[in-house]
Amino acid sequence: HPEVVVFGVPFSHVNGLVRPVYDAAVAGRPLAAGREHRHLLVNGATIVLLPVPELWVRRDPGRVGGWFDMFGVRRGLPSFVQICWADEFGSMPWEPGCDPEIAALQPVVADDPLRYPRPPRNASRHARRRR
């Protein structure tokens, strides 16, 4: 199963979105990815899994540094999906009428893998590591 990326969720709530995705994959029924596939979770959240372009990781490998620390660079890049979650009315960040605050919390990486999320504040530190 692809690695999972989530934005805008307090750390204490991340497991509520990621665990059902993991459980479905382990059960042999991975959740479908793509904007047309909505998944209603047991906790009442509606999510969509979006493929994340490899370019997003290649631009700043530090985003997934833990993965490389654990598995090593030789293994290559893993694939990723982004979990996007709906506002209280069921609208996704890219849909008209989505709560602007909810949309702002979770930029859709597939729409612009070079800008989102913004580069780290200390970009020079990251640039030195890549050399």
Secondary structure, 3 states (H helix, E strand, C coil): CCEEEECCCCHHHHHHHHHHHHHHHHCCCCCCECCCCCEECCCCCEEEEEEECHHHHHHCHHHHHHHHHHHCHHHCCCCEEEEEECCCCCCCCCCCCCCHHHHHHCCCHHHCCCCCCCCCCCHHHHHHHHC
